[in-house]
């Protein structure tokens, strides 16, 4: 789905988020929704708010411990490298 939305922006970027999206979807359905089918928006919003609260808490725990995974180290390194790029390299696509 991401490839359909932004084919030009992601082409050649080497980004594959399928496993992360599938793991997130599995956690959402099995843990937070107990495998049930959602039919009401208000209940689903409550589930999403619980999920956001739990993810924020997990993030605070990880930040307090000070340990970073290899994946996060790579993300931080890429972010620092992107900040050093010149704004002249940015290509705007009007559609």
PyMOL Python script that loads the backbone (N, CA, C, O; Angstrom):
from pymol import cmd

cmd.read_pdbstr("""\
ATOM      1  N   UNK A   1       0.820  -1.196   0.000  1.00  0.00           N
ATOM      2  CA  UNK A   1       0.000   0.000   0.000  1.00  0.00           C
ATOM      3  C   UNK A   1       0.861   1.256   0.000  1.00  0.00           C
ATOM      4  O   UNK A   1       0.547   2.223  -0.694  1.00  0.00           O
ATOM      5  N   UNK A   2       1.941   1.249   0.771  1.00  0.00           N
ATOM      6  CA  UNK A   2       2.808   2.420   0.812  1.00  0.00           C
ATOM      7  C   UNK A   2       3.418   2.658  -0.562  1.00  0.00           C
ATOM      8  O   UNK A   2       3.543   3.802  -0.999  1.00  0.00           O
ATOM      9  N   UNK A   3       3.800   1.581  -1.244  1.00  0.00           N
ATOM     10  CA  UNK A   3       4.374   1.711  -2.574  1.00  0.00           C
ATOM     11  C   UNK A   3       3.402   2.313  -3.571  1.00  0.00           C
ATOM     12  O   UNK A   3       3.822   2.993  -4.507  1.00  0.00           O
ATOM     13  N   UNK A   4       2.107   2.075  -3.388  1.00  0.00           N
ATOM     14  CA  UNK A   4       1.107   2.650  -4.285  1.00  0.00           C
ATOM     15  C   UNK A   4       0.919   4.137  -4.034  1.00  0.00           C
ATOM     16  O   UNK A   4       0.647   4.895  -4.965  1.00  0.00           O
ATOM     17  N   UNK A   5       1.058   4.554  -2.796  1.00  0.00           N
ATOM     18  CA  UNK A   5       0.837   5.960  -2.460  1.00  0.00           C
ATOM     19  C   UNK A   5       2.007   6.843  -2.880  1.00  0.00           C
ATOM     20  O   UNK A   5       1.807   7.942  -3.398  1.00  0.00           O
ATOM     21  N   UNK A   6       3.216   6.366  -2.659  1.00  0.00           N
ATOM     22  CA  UNK A   6       4.401   7.174  -2.903  1.00  0.00           C
ATOM     23  C   UNK A   6       5.429   6.423  -3.744  1.00  0.00           C
ATOM     24  O   UNK A   6       6.531   6.157  -3.265  1.00  0.00           O
ATOM     25  N   UNK A   7       5.097   6.081  -4.972  1.00  0.00           N
ATOM     26  CA  UNK A   7       6.054   5.272  -5.738  1.00  0.00           C
ATOM     27  C   UNK A   7       7.334   6.008  -6.069  1.00  0.00           C
ATOM     28  O   UNK A   7       8.395   5.387  -6.133  1.00  0.00           O
ATOM     29  N   UNK A   8       7.269   7.305  -6.280  1.00  0.00           N
ATOM     30  CA  UNK A   8       8.458   8.054  -6.662  1.00  0.00           C
ATOM     31  C   UNK A   8       9.346   8.297  -5.444  1.00  0.00           C
ATOM     32  O   UNK A   8      10.569   8.186  -5.529  1.00  0.00           O
ATOM     33  N   UNK A   9       8.729   8.626  -4.314  1.00  0.00           N
ATOM     34  CA  UNK A   9       9.505   8.961  -3.120  1.00  0.00           C
ATOM     35  C   UNK A   9      10.238   7.753  -2.549  1.00  0.00           C
ATOM     36  O   UNK A   9      11.314   7.908  -1.972  1.00  0.00           O
ATOM     37  N   UNK A  10       9.675   6.548  -2.699  1.00  0.00           N
ATOM     38  CA  UNK A  10      10.284   5.371  -2.097  1.00  0.00           C
ATOM     39  C   UNK A  10      11.106   4.544  -3.066  1.00  0.00           C
ATOM     40  O   UNK A  10      11.771   3.592  -2.658  1.00  0.00           O
ATOM     41  N   UNK A  11      11.070   4.892  -4.341  1.00  0.00           N
ATOM     42  CA  UNK A  11      11.785   4.091  -5.328  1.00  0.00           C
ATOM     43  C   UNK A  11      13.284   4.151  -5.054  1.00  0.00           C
ATOM     44  O   UNK A  11      13.880   5.228  -5.030  1.00  0.00           O
ATOM     45  N   UNK A  12      13.875   2.996  -4.852  1.00  0.00           N
ATOM     46  CA  UNK A  12      15.307   2.923  -4.600  1.00  0.00           C
ATOM     47  C   UNK A  12      15.719   3.284  -3.190  1.00  0.00           C
ATOM     48  O   UNK A  12      16.914   3.360  -2.905  1.00  0.00           O
ATOM     49  N   UNK A  13      14.760   3.511  -2.292  1.00  0.00           N
ATOM     50  CA  UNK A  13      15.097   3.909  -0.928  1.00  0.00           C
ATOM     51  C   UNK A  13      15.475   2.719  -0.068  1.00  0.00           C
ATOM     52  O   UNK A  13      16.072   2.900   0.993  1.00  0.00           O
ATOM     53  N   UNK A  14      15.144   1.506  -0.491  1.00  0.00           N
ATOM     54  CA  UNK A  14      15.475   0.326   0.282  1.00  0.00           C
ATOM     55  C   UNK A  14      14.637   0.177   1.533  1.00  0.00           C
ATOM     56  O   UNK A  14      15.093  -0.402   2.519  1.00  0.00           O
ATOM     57  N   UNK A  15      13.418   0.691   1.508  1.00  0.00           N
ATOM     58  CA  UNK A  15      12.534   0.630   2.671  1.00  0.00           C
ATOM     59  C   UNK A  15      11.552  -0.510   2.480  1.00  0.00           C
ATOM     60  O   UNK A  15      10.863  -0.586   1.464  1.00  0.00           O
ATOM     61  N   UNK A  16      11.493  -1.403   3.470  1.00  0.00           N
ATOM     62  CA  UNK A  16      10.513  -2.476   3.450  1.00  0.00           C
ATOM     63  C   UNK A  16       9.881  -2.530   4.830  1.00  0.00           C
ATOM     64  O   UNK A  16      10.482  -3.048   5.772  1.00  0.00           O
ATOM     65  N   UNK A  17       8.688  -2.005   4.951  1.00  0.00           N
ATOM     66  CA  UNK A  17       8.021  -1.939   6.249  1.00  0.00           C
ATOM     67  C   UNK A  17       6.983  -3.028   6.417  1.00  0.00           C
ATOM     68  O   UNK A  17       6.235  -3.003   7.394  1.00  0.00           O
ATOM     69  N   UNK A  18       6.907  -3.971   5.514  1.00  0.00           N
ATOM     70  CA  UNK A  18       5.854  -4.963   5.580  1.00  0.00           C
ATOM     71  C   UNK A  18       5.861  -5.758   6.879  1.00  0.00           C
ATOM     72  O   UNK A  18       4.801  -5.966   7.471  1.00  0.00           O
ATOM     73  N   UNK A  19       7.013  -6.202   7.332  1.00  0.00           N
ATOM     74  CA  UNK A  19       7.061  -7.011   8.543  1.00  0.00           C
ATOM     75  C   UNK A  19       6.661  -6.202   9.769  1.00  0.00           C
ATOM     76  O   UNK A  19       5.998  -6.731  10.661  1.00  0.00           O
ATOM     77  N   UNK A  20       7.047  -4.935   9.832  1.00  0.00           N
ATOM     78  CA  UNK A  20       6.674  -4.099  10.968  1.00  0.00           C
ATOM     79  C   UNK A  20       5.175  -3.821  10.962  1.00  0.00           C
ATOM     80  O   UNK A  20       4.529  -3.847  12.009  1.00  0.00           O
ATOM     81  N   UNK A  21       4.630  -3.558   9.788  1.00  0.00           N
ATOM     82  CA  UNK A  21       3.200  -3.295   9.684  1.00  0.00           C
ATOM     83  C   UNK A  21       2.406  -4.545  10.036  1.00  0.00           C
ATOM     84  O   UNK A  21       1.397  -4.461  10.736  1.00  0.00           O
ATOM     85  N   UNK A  22       2.850  -5.695   9.561  1.00  0.00           N
ATOM     86  CA  UNK A  22       2.149  -6.941   9.869  1.00  0.00           C
ATOM     87  C   UNK A  22       2.230  -7.272  11.350  1.00  0.00           C
ATOM     88  O   UNK A  22       1.246  -7.739  11.925  1.00  0.00           O
ATOM     89  N   UNK A  23       3.360  -7.046  11.977  1.00  0.00           N
ATOM     90  CA  UNK A  23       3.500  -7.307  13.410  1.00  0.00           C
ATOM     91  C   UNK A  23       2.611  -6.358  14.212  1.00  0.00           C
ATOM     92  O   UNK A  23       1.976  -6.764  15.186  1.00  0.00           O
ATOM     93  N   UNK A  24       2.571  -5.098  13.797  1.00  0.00           N
ATOM     94  CA  UNK A  24       1.705  -4.128  14.466  1.00  0.00           C
ATOM     95  C   UNK A  24       0.239  -4.535  14.319  1.00  0.00           C
ATOM     96  O   UNK A  24      -0.521  -4.486  15.287  1.00  0.00           O
ATOM     97  N   UNK A  25      -0.155  -4.933  13.118  1.00  0.00           N
ATOM     98  CA  UNK A  25      -1.536  -5.332  12.873  1.00  0.00           C
ATOM     99  C   UNK A  25      -1.892  -6.561  13.701  1.00  0.00           C
ATOM    100  O   UNK A  25      -2.989  -6.638  14.254  1.00  0.00           O
ATOM    101  N   UNK A  26      -0.974  -7.522  13.792  1.00  0.00           N
ATOM    102  CA  UNK A  26      -1.212  -8.714  14.593  1.00  0.00           C
ATOM    103  C   UNK A  26      -1.384  -8.356  16.068  1.00  0.00           C
ATOM    104  O   UNK A  26      -2.283  -8.880  16.725  1.00  0.00           O
ATOM    105  N   UNK A  27      -0.545  -7.480  16.591  1.00  0.00           N
ATOM    106  CA  UNK A  27      -0.663  -7.042  17.980  1.00  0.00           C
ATOM    107  C   UNK A  27      -1.979  -6.319  18.207  1.00  0.00           C
ATOM    108  O   UNK A  27      -2.656  -6.547  19.210  1.00  0.00           O
ATOM    109  N   UNK A  28      -2.337  -5.456  17.284  1.00  0.00           N
ATOM    110  CA  UNK A  28      -3.591  -4.711  17.408  1.00  0.00           C
ATOM    111  C   UNK A  28      -4.780  -5.657  17.452  1.00  0.00           C
ATOM    112  O   UNK A  28      -5.642  -5.528  18.322  1.00  0.00           O
ATOM    113  N   UNK A  29      -4.834  -6.597  16.532  1.00  0.00           N
ATOM    114  CA  UNK A  29      -5.984  -7.504  16.453  1.00  0.00           C
ATOM    115  C   UNK A  29      -6.009  -8.508  17.601  1.00  0.00           C
ATOM    116  O   UNK A  29      -7.056  -8.713  18.215  1.00  0.00           O
ATOM    117  N   UNK A  30      -4.861  -9.141  17.902  1.00  0.00           N
ATOM    118  CA  UNK A  30      -4.865 -10.235  18.864  1.00  0.00           C
ATOM    119  C   UNK A  30      -4.790  -9.763  20.314  1.00  0.00           C
ATOM    120  O   UNK A  30      -5.468 -10.323  21.176  1.00  0.00           O
ATOM    121  N   UNK A  31      -3.990  -8.757  20.594  1.00  0.00           N
ATOM    122  CA  UNK A  31      -3.796  -8.324  21.975  1.00  0.00           C
ATOM    123  C   UNK A  31      -4.841  -7.293  22.387  1.00  0.00           C
ATOM    124  O   UNK A  31      -5.485  -7.429  23.428  1.00  0.00           O
ATOM    125  N   UNK A  32      -5.003  -6.268  21.566  1.00  0.00           N
ATOM    126  CA  UNK A  32      -5.878  -5.175  21.971  1.00  0.00           C
ATOM    127  C   UNK A  32      -7.348  -5.402  21.614  1.00  0.00           C
ATOM    128  O   UNK A  32      -8.231  -4.881  22.295  1.00  0.00           O
ATOM    129  N   UNK A  33      -7.619  -6.158  20.572  1.00  0.00           N
ATOM    130  CA  UNK A  33      -9.013  -6.405  20.191  1.00  0.00           C
ATOM    131  C   UNK A  33      -9.443  -7.838  20.506  1.00  0.00           C
ATOM    132  O   UNK A  33     -10.564  -8.227  20.181  1.00  0.00           O
ATOM    133  N   UNK A  34      -8.572  -8.625  21.131  1.00  0.00           N
ATOM    134  CA  UNK A  34      -8.832 -10.016  21.505  1.00  0.00           C
ATOM    135  C   UNK A  34      -9.353 -10.853  20.335  1.00  0.00           C
ATOM    136  O   UNK A  34     -10.161 -11.760  20.535  1.00  0.00           O
ATOM    137  N   UNK A  35      -8.901 -10.562  19.133  1.00  0.00           N
ATOM    138  CA  UNK A  35      -9.277 -11.330  17.953  1.00  0.00           C
ATOM    139  C   UNK A  35     -10.688 -11.083  17.462  1.00  0.00           C
ATOM    140  O   UNK A  35     -11.162 -11.789  16.572  1.00  0.00           O
ATOM    141  N   UNK A  36     -11.362 -10.106  18.015  1.00  0.00           N
ATOM    142  CA  UNK A  36     -12.743  -9.817  17.617  1.00  0.00           C
ATOM    143  C   UNK A  36     -12.777  -8.863  16.432  1.00  0.00           C
ATOM    144  O   UNK A  36     -11.827  -8.122  16.177  1.00  0.00           O
ATOM    145  N   UNK A  37     -13.889  -8.901  15.719  1.00  0.00           N
ATOM    146  CA  UNK A  37     -14.104  -7.989  14.598  1.00  0.00           C
ATOM    147  C   UNK A  37     -14.626  -6.674  15.153  1.00  0.00           C
ATOM    148  O   UNK A  37     -15.511  -6.666  16.009  1.00  0.00           O
ATOM    149  N   UNK A  38     -14.086  -5.570  14.672  1.00  0.00           N
ATOM    150  CA  UNK A  38     -14.519  -4.256  15.123  1.00  0.00           C
ATOM    151  C   UNK A  38     -15.716  -3.787  14.311  1.00  0.00           C
ATOM    152  O   UNK A  38     -15.715  -3.872  13.083  1.00  0.00           O
ATOM    153  N   UNK A  39     -16.736  -3.293  15.001  1.00  0.00           N
ATOM    154  CA  UNK A  39     -17.924  -2.778  14.320  1.00  0.00           C
ATOM    155  C   UNK A  39     -18.269  -1.348  14.729  1.00  0.00           C
ATOM    156  O   UNK A  39     -19.068  -0.684  14.069  1.00  0.00           O
ATOM    157  N   UNK A  40     -17.672  -0.883  15.804  1.00  0.00           N
ATOM    158  CA  UNK A  40     -18.024   0.450  16.292  1.00  0.00           C
ATOM    159  C   UNK A  40     -16.787   1.338  16.348  1.00  0.00           C
ATOM    160  O   UNK A  40     -15.724   0.920  16.808  1.00  0.00           O
ATOM    161  N   UNK A  41     -16.944   2.563  15.875  1.00  0.00           N
ATOM    162  CA  UNK A  41     -15.827   3.501  15.819  1.00  0.00           C
ATOM    163  C   UNK A  41     -15.395   3.899  17.223  1.00  0.00           C
ATOM    164  O   UNK A  41     -14.197   3.997  17.488  1.00  0.00           O
ATOM    165  N   UNK A  42     -16.335   4.130  18.125  1.00  0.00           N
ATOM    166  CA  UNK A  42     -15.972   4.578  19.467  1.00  0.00           C
ATOM    167  C   UNK A  42     -15.151   3.530  20.217  1.00  0.00           C
ATOM    168  O   UNK A  42     -14.214   3.881  20.934  1.00  0.00           O
ATOM    169  N   UNK A  43     -15.486   2.263  20.062  1.00  0.00           N
ATOM    170  CA  UNK A  43     -14.717   1.215  20.721  1.00  0.00           C
ATOM    171  C   UNK A  43     -13.328   1.086  20.105  1.00  0.00           C
ATOM    172  O   UNK A  43     -12.350   0.837  20.810  1.00  0.00           O
ATOM    173  N   UNK A  44     -13.246   1.258  18.782  1.00  0.00           N
ATOM    174  CA  UNK A  44     -11.953   1.173  18.116  1.00  0.00           C
ATOM    175  C   UNK A  44     -11.054   2.342  18.521  1.00  0.00           C
ATOM    176  O   UNK A  44      -9.849   2.163  18.696  1.00  0.00           O
ATOM    177  N   UNK A  45     -11.629   3.534  18.671  1.00  0.00           N
ATOM    178  CA  UNK A  45     -10.850   4.682  19.141  1.00  0.00           C
ATOM    179  C   UNK A  45     -10.310   4.428  20.548  1.00  0.00           C
ATOM    180  O   UNK A  45      -9.181   4.800  20.866  1.00  0.00           O
ATOM    181  N   UNK A  46     -11.127   3.792  21.384  1.00  0.00           N
ATOM    182  CA  UNK A  46     -10.674   3.452  22.731  1.00  0.00           C
ATOM    183  C   UNK A  46      -9.490   2.473  22.665  1.00  0.00           C
ATOM    184  O   UNK A  46      -8.525   2.605  23.418  1.00  0.00           O
ATOM    185  N   UNK A  47      -9.576   1.499  21.763  1.00  0.00           N
ATOM    186  CA  UNK A  47      -8.485   0.538  21.583  1.00  0.00           C
ATOM    187  C   UNK A  47      -7.222   1.256  21.118  1.00  0.00           C
ATOM    188  O   UNK A  47      -6.133   0.985  21.624  1.00  0.00           O
ATOM    189  N   UNK A  48      -7.359   2.165  20.162  1.00  0.00           N
ATOM    190  CA  UNK A  48      -6.190   2.900  19.656  1.00  0.00           C
ATOM    191  C   UNK A  48      -5.565   3.786  20.729  1.00  0.00           C
ATOM    192  O   UNK A  48      -4.343   3.915  20.796  1.00  0.00           O
ATOM    193  N   UNK A  49      -6.400   4.393  21.565  1.00  0.00           N
ATOM    194  CA  UNK A  49      -5.865   5.214  22.650  1.00  0.00           C
ATOM    195  C   UNK A  49      -5.115   4.364  23.680  1.00  0.00           C
ATOM    196  O   UNK A  49      -4.079   4.785  24.197  1.00  0.00           O
ATOM    197  N   UNK A  50      -5.632   3.176  23.977  1.00  0.00           N
ATOM    198  CA  UNK A  50      -4.922   2.264  24.879  1.00  0.00           C
ATOM    199  C   UNK A  50      -3.583   1.850  24.273  1.00  0.00           C
ATOM    200  O   UNK A  50      -2.564   1.805  24.962  1.00  0.00           O
ATOM    201  N   UNK A  51      -3.601   1.549  22.975  1.00  0.00           N
ATOM    202  CA  UNK A  51      -2.375   1.155  22.286  1.00  0.00           C
ATOM    203  C   UNK A  51      -1.350   2.292  22.315  1.00  0.00           C
ATOM    204  O   UNK A  51      -0.172   2.060  22.585  1.00  0.00           O
ATOM    205  N   UNK A  52      -1.797   3.510  22.040  1.00  0.00           N
ATOM    206  CA  UNK A  52      -0.890   4.666  22.056  1.00  0.00           C
ATOM    207  C   UNK A  52      -0.312   4.885  23.451  1.00  0.00           C
ATOM    208  O   UNK A  52       0.872   5.190  23.595  1.00  0.00           O
ATOM    209  N   UNK A  53      -1.152   4.729  24.479  1.00  0.00           N
ATOM    210  CA  UNK A  53      -0.682   4.877  25.856  1.00  0.00           C
ATOM    211  C   UNK A  53       0.388   3.840  26.178  1.00  0.00           C
ATOM    212  O   UNK A  53       1.426   4.169  26.753  1.00  0.00           O
ATOM    213  N   UNK A  54       0.135   2.593  25.809  1.00  0.00           N
ATOM    214  CA  UNK A  54       1.092   1.525  26.086  1.00  0.00           C
ATOM    215  C   UNK A  54       2.396   1.719  25.319  1.00  0.00           C
ATOM    216  O   UNK A  54       3.475   1.485  25.864  1.00  0.00           O
ATOM    217  N   UNK A  55       2.306   2.145  24.053  1.00  0.00           N
ATOM    218  CA  UNK A  55       3.519   2.377  23.257  1.00  0.00           C
ATOM    219  C   UNK A  55       4.326   3.536  23.834  1.00  0.00           C
ATOM    220  O   UNK A  55       5.556   3.478  23.867  1.00  0.00           O
ATOM    221  N   UNK A  56       3.636   4.602  24.293  1.00  0.00           N
ATOM    222  CA  UNK A  56       4.338   5.737  24.891  1.00  0.00           C
ATOM    223  C   UNK A  56       5.040   5.304  26.180  1.00  0.00           C
ATOM    224  O   UNK A  56       6.168   5.719  26.447  1.00  0.00           O
ATOM    225  N   UNK A  57       4.373   4.473  26.972  1.00  0.00           N
ATOM    226  CA  UNK A  57       4.982   3.983  28.203  1.00  0.00           C
ATOM    227  C   UNK A  57       6.206   3.121  27.896  1.00  0.00           C
ATOM    228  O   UNK A  57       7.244   3.262  28.543  1.00  0.00           O
ATOM    229  N   UNK A  58       6.086   2.225  26.907  1.00  0.00           N
ATOM    230  CA  UNK A  58       7.219   1.392  26.511  1.00  0.00           C
ATOM    231  C   UNK A  58       8.397   2.240  26.049  1.00  0.00           C
ATOM    232  O   UNK A  58       9.551   1.936  26.349  1.00  0.00           O
ATOM    233  N   UNK A  59       8.092   3.310  25.314  1.00  0.00           N
ATOM    234  CA  UNK A  59       9.146   4.198  24.835  1.00  0.00           C
ATOM    235  C   UNK A  59       9.842   4.896  25.999  1.00  0.00           C
ATOM    236  O   UNK A  59      11.067   5.021  26.009  1.00  0.00           O
ATOM    237  N   UNK A  60       9.063   5.351  26.979  1.00  0.00           N
ATOM    238  CA  UNK A  60       9.665   5.994  28.151  1.00  0.00           C
ATOM    239  C   UNK A  60      10.563   5.029  28.919  1.00  0.00           C
ATOM    240  O   UNK A  60      11.633   5.415  29.390  1.00  0.00           O
ATOM    241  N   UNK A  61      10.131   3.781  29.044  1.00  0.00           N
ATOM    242  CA  UNK A  61      10.953   2.786  29.722  1.00  0.00           C
ATOM    243  C   UNK A  61      12.257   2.571  28.968  1.00  0.00           C
ATOM    244  O   UNK A  61      13.322   2.505  29.581  1.00  0.00           O
ATOM    245  N   UNK A  62      12.184   2.462  27.641  1.00  0.00           N
ATOM    246  CA  UNK A  62      13.397   2.255  26.836  1.00  0.00           C
ATOM    247  C   UNK A  62      14.337   3.453  26.920  1.00  0.00           C
ATOM    248  O   UNK A  62      15.555   3.290  26.989  1.00  0.00           O
ATOM    249  N   UNK A  63      13.760   4.667  26.915  1.00  0.00           N
ATOM    250  CA  UNK A  63      14.599   5.858  27.024  1.00  0.00           C
ATOM    251  C   UNK A  63      15.260   5.944  28.391  1.00  0.00           C
ATOM    252  O   UNK A  63      16.412   6.364  28.500  1.00  0.00           O
ATOM    253  N   UNK A  64      14.542   5.551  29.430  1.00  0.00           N
ATOM    254  CA  UNK A  64      15.093   5.602  30.783  1.00  0.00           C
ATOM    255  C   UNK A  64      16.219   4.589  30.955  1.00  0.00           C
ATOM    256  O   UNK A  64      17.208   4.867  31.635  1.00  0.00           O
ATOM    257  N   UNK A  65      16.074   3.428  30.348  1.00  0.00           N
ATOM    258  CA  UNK A  65      17.124   2.410  30.433  1.00  0.00           C
ATOM    259  C   UNK A  65      18.358   2.816  29.647  1.00  0.00           C
ATOM    260  O   UNK A  65      19.477   2.442  29.999  1.00  0.00           O
ATOM    261  N   UNK A  66      18.152   3.590  28.569  1.00  0.00           N
ATOM    262  CA  UNK A  66      19.278   4.075  27.786  1.00  0.00           C
ATOM    263  C   UNK A  66      19.802   3.098  26.763  1.00  0.00           C
ATOM    264  O   UNK A  66      20.795   3.384  26.094  1.00  0.00           O
ATOM    265  N   UNK A  67      19.163   1.952  26.621  1.00  0.00           N
ATOM    266  CA  UNK A  67      19.624   0.971  25.642  1.00  0.00           C
ATOM    267  C   UNK A  67      18.917   1.217  24.312  1.00  0.00           C
ATOM    268  O   UNK A  67      17.711   1.461  24.270  1.00  0.00           O
ATOM    269  N   UNK A  68      19.682   1.150  23.238  1.00  0.00           N
ATOM    270  CA  UNK A  68      19.096   1.274  21.912  1.00  0.00           C
ATOM    271  C   UNK A  68      19.399   0.010  21.113  1.00  0.00           C
ATOM    272  O   UNK A  68      20.457  -0.602  21.262  1.00  0.00           O
ATOM    273  N   UNK A  69      18.471  -0.355  20.286  1.00  0.00           N
ATOM    274  CA  UNK A  69      18.670  -1.519  19.437  1.00  0.00           C
ATOM    275  C   UNK A  69      19.488  -1.119  18.217  1.00  0.00           C
ATOM    276  O   UNK A  69      19.677   0.067  17.946  1.00  0.00           O
ATOM    277  N   UNK A  70      19.964  -2.103  17.495  1.00  0.00           N
ATOM    278  CA  UNK A  70      20.727  -1.840  16.281  1.00  0.00           C
ATOM    279  C   UNK A  70      19.857  -1.087  15.279  1.00  0.00           C
ATOM    280  O   UNK A  70      20.335  -0.178  14.599  1.00  0.00           O
ATOM    281  N   UNK A  71      18.596  -1.458  15.189  1.00  0.00           N
ATOM    282  CA  UNK A  71      17.677  -0.800  14.258  1.00  0.00           C
ATOM    283  C   UNK A  71      17.543   0.687  14.577  1.00  0.00           C
ATOM    284  O   UNK A  71      17.577   1.523  13.674  1.00  0.00           O
ATOM    285  N   UNK A  72      17.391   1.018  15.862  1.00  0.00           N
ATOM    286  CA  UNK A  72      17.285   2.424  16.246  1.00  0.00           C
ATOM    287  C   UNK A  72      18.587   3.173  16.005  1.00  0.00           C
ATOM    288  O   UNK A  72      18.564   4.350  15.646  1.00  0.00           O
ATOM    289  N   UNK A  73      19.709   2.514  16.198  1.00  0.00           N
ATOM    290  CA  UNK A  73      20.997   3.151  15.925  1.00  0.00           C
ATOM    291  C   UNK A  73      21.123   3.515  14.451  1.00  0.00           C
ATOM    292  O   UNK A  73      21.618   4.590  14.113  1.00  0.00           O
ATOM    293  N   UNK A  74      20.676   2.622  13.577  1.00  0.00           N
ATOM    294  CA  UNK A  74      20.711   2.888  12.139  1.00  0.00           C
ATOM    295  C   UNK A  74      19.774   4.041  11.796  1.00  0.00           C
ATOM    296  O   UNK A  74      20.123   4.904  10.990  1.00  0.00           O
ATOM    297  N   UNK A  75      18.587   4.063  12.401  1.00  0.00           N
ATOM    298  CA  UNK A  75      17.628   5.147  12.143  1.00  0.00           C
ATOM    299  C   UNK A  75      18.217   6.485  12.575  1.00  0.00           C
ATOM    300  O   UNK A  75      18.107   7.471  11.847  1.00  0.00           O
ATOM    301  N   UNK A  76      18.846   6.533  13.762  1.00  0.00           N
ATOM    302  CA  UNK A  76      19.449   7.782  14.242  1.00  0.00           C
ATOM    303  C   UNK A  76      20.581   8.238  13.323  1.00  0.00           C
ATOM    304  O   UNK A  76      20.715   9.429  13.041  1.00  0.00           O
ATOM    305  N   UNK A  77      21.389   7.297  12.862  1.00  0.00           N
ATOM    306  CA  UNK A  77      22.497   7.647  11.967  1.00  0.00           C
ATOM    307  C   UNK A  77      21.966   8.209  10.647  1.00  0.00           C
ATOM    308  O   UNK A  77      22.496   9.192  10.128  1.00  0.00           O
ATOM    309  N   UNK A  78      20.924   7.586  10.111  1.00  0.00           N
ATOM    310  CA  UNK A  78      20.339   8.087   8.863  1.00  0.00           C
ATOM    311  C   UNK A  78      19.703   9.458   9.068  1.00  0.00           C
ATOM    312  O   UNK A  78      19.767  10.314   8.186  1.00  0.00           O
ATOM    313  N   UNK A  79      19.098   9.662  10.221  1.00  0.00           N
ATOM    314  CA  UNK A  79      18.486  10.965  10.502  1.00  0.00           C
ATOM    315  C   UNK A  79      19.552  12.055  10.565  1.00  0.00           C
ATOM    316  O   UNK A  79      19.373  13.134  10.000  1.00  0.00           O
ATOM    317  N   UNK A  80      20.655  11.777  11.247  1.00  0.00           N
ATOM    318  CA  UNK A  80      21.743  12.761  11.311  1.00  0.00           C
ATOM    319  C   UNK A  80      22.297  13.066   9.921  1.00  0.00           C
ATOM    320  O   UNK A  80      22.584  14.217   9.592  1.00  0.00           O
ATOM    321  N   UNK A  81      22.443  12.014   9.109  1.00  0.00           N
ATOM    322  CA  UNK A  81      22.951  12.216   7.749  1.00  0.00           C
ATOM    323  C   UNK A  81      21.972  13.039   6.923  1.00  0.00           C
ATOM    324  O   UNK A  81      22.393  13.846   6.094  1.00  0.00           O
ATOM    325  N   UNK A  82      20.685  12.850   7.134  1.00  0.00           N
ATOM    326  CA  UNK A  82      19.696  13.603   6.357  1.00  0.00           C
ATOM    327  C   UNK A  82      19.676  15.077   6.751  1.00  0.00           C
ATOM    328  O   UNK A  82      19.377  15.939   5.925  1.00  0.00           O
ATOM    329  N   UNK A  83      19.993  15.364   8.011  1.00  0.00           N
ATOM    330  CA  UNK A  83      20.031  16.764   8.442  1.00  0.00           C
ATOM    331  C   UNK A  83      21.188  17.519   7.807  1.00  0.00           C
ATOM    332  O   UNK A  83      21.137  18.741   7.671  1.00  0.00           O
ATOM    333  N   UNK A  84      22.229  16.796   7.419  1.00  0.00           N
ATOM    334  CA  UNK A  84      23.389  17.432   6.804  1.00  0.00           C
ATOM    335  C   UNK A  84      23.229  17.641   5.301  1.00  0.00           C
ATOM    336  O   UNK A  84      24.057  18.301   4.673  1.00  0.00           O
ATOM    337  N   UNK A  85      22.171  17.084   4.727  1.00  0.00           N
ATOM    338  CA  UNK A  85      21.942  17.247   3.295  1.00  0.00           C
ATOM    339  C   UNK A  85      21.546  18.678   2.975  1.00  0.00           C
ATOM    340  O   UNK A  85      20.924  19.362   3.789  1.00  0.00           O
ATOM    341  N   UNK A  86      21.901  19.109   1.818  1.00  0.00           N
ATOM    342  CA  UNK A  86      21.545  20.447   1.371  1.00  0.00           C
ATOM    343  C   UNK A  86      20.086  20.479   0.928  1.00  0.00           C
ATOM    344  O   UNK A  86      19.575  19.502   0.380  1.00  0.00           O
ATOM    345  N   UNK A  87      19.429  21.590   1.165  1.00  0.00           N
ATOM    346  CA  UNK A  87      18.023  21.718   0.752  1.00  0.00           C
ATOM    347  C   UNK A  87      17.905  21.802  -0.771  1.00  0.00           C
ATOM    348  O   UNK A  87      16.808  21.684  -1.315  1.00  0.00           O
ATOM    349  N   UNK A  88      19.037  22.008  -1.461  1.00  0.00           N
ATOM    350  CA  UNK A  88      19.009  22.051  -2.921  1.00  0.00           C
ATOM    351  C   UNK A  88      18.780  20.663  -3.522  1.00  0.00           C
ATOM    352  O   UNK A  88      18.392  20.543  -4.684  1.00  0.00           O
ATOM    353  N   UNK A  89      19.022  19.613  -2.727  1.00  0.00           N
ATOM    354  CA  UNK A  89      18.838  18.250  -3.206  1.00  0.00           C
ATOM    355  C   UNK A  89      17.374  17.786  -3.154  1.00  0.00           C
ATOM    356  O   UNK A  89      17.034  16.744  -3.713  1.00  0.00           O
ATOM    357  N   UNK A  90      16.523  18.550  -2.493  1.00  0.00           N
ATOM    358  CA  UNK A  90      15.122  18.169  -2.350  1.00  0.00           C
ATOM    359  C   UNK A  90      14.394  18.428  -3.647  1.00  0.00           C
ATOM    360  O   UNK A  90      14.498  19.507  -4.229  1.00  0.00           O
ATOM    361  N   UNK A  91      13.658  17.433  -4.093  1.00  0.00           N
ATOM    362  CA  UNK A  91      12.879  17.541  -5.323  1.00  0.00           C
ATOM    363  C   UNK A  91      11.405  17.560  -4.947  1.00  0.00           C
ATOM    364  O   UNK A  91      10.912  16.642  -4.293  1.00  0.00           O
ATOM    365  N   UNK A  92      10.705  18.609  -5.364  1.00  0.00           N
ATOM    366  CA  UNK A  92       9.295  18.732  -5.074  1.00  0.00           C
ATOM    367  C   UNK A  92       8.501  18.223  -6.258  1.00  0.00           C
ATOM    368  O   UNK A  92       8.749  18.601  -7.403  1.00  0.00           O
ATOM    369  N   UNK A  93       7.542  17.358  -5.965  1.00  0.00           N
ATOM    370  CA  UNK A  93       6.689  16.773  -6.996  1.00  0.00           C
ATOM    371  C   UNK A  93       5.288  17.332  -6.828  1.00  0.00           C
ATOM    372  O   UNK A  93       4.632  17.098  -5.814  1.00  0.00           O
ATOM    373  N   UNK A  94       4.846  18.056  -7.810  1.00  0.00           N
ATOM    374  CA  UNK A  94       3.495  18.610  -7.779  1.00  0.00           C
ATOM    375  C   UNK A  94       2.575  17.699  -8.561  1.00  0.00           C
ATOM    376  O   UNK A  94       2.873  17.325  -9.696  1.00  0.00           O
ATOM    377  N   UNK A  95       1.469  17.345  -7.958  1.00  0.00           N
ATOM    378  CA  UNK A  95       0.621  16.396  -8.656  1.00  0.00           C
ATOM    379  C   UNK A  95      -0.758  16.801  -8.666  1.00  0.00           C
ATOM    380  O   UNK A  95      -1.604  16.100  -9.220  1.00  0.00           O
TER     381      UNK A  95
END
""", "prot")
cmd.dss("prot")
cmd.show_as("cartoon", "prot")
cmd.util.cbc("prot")
cmd.orient("prot")
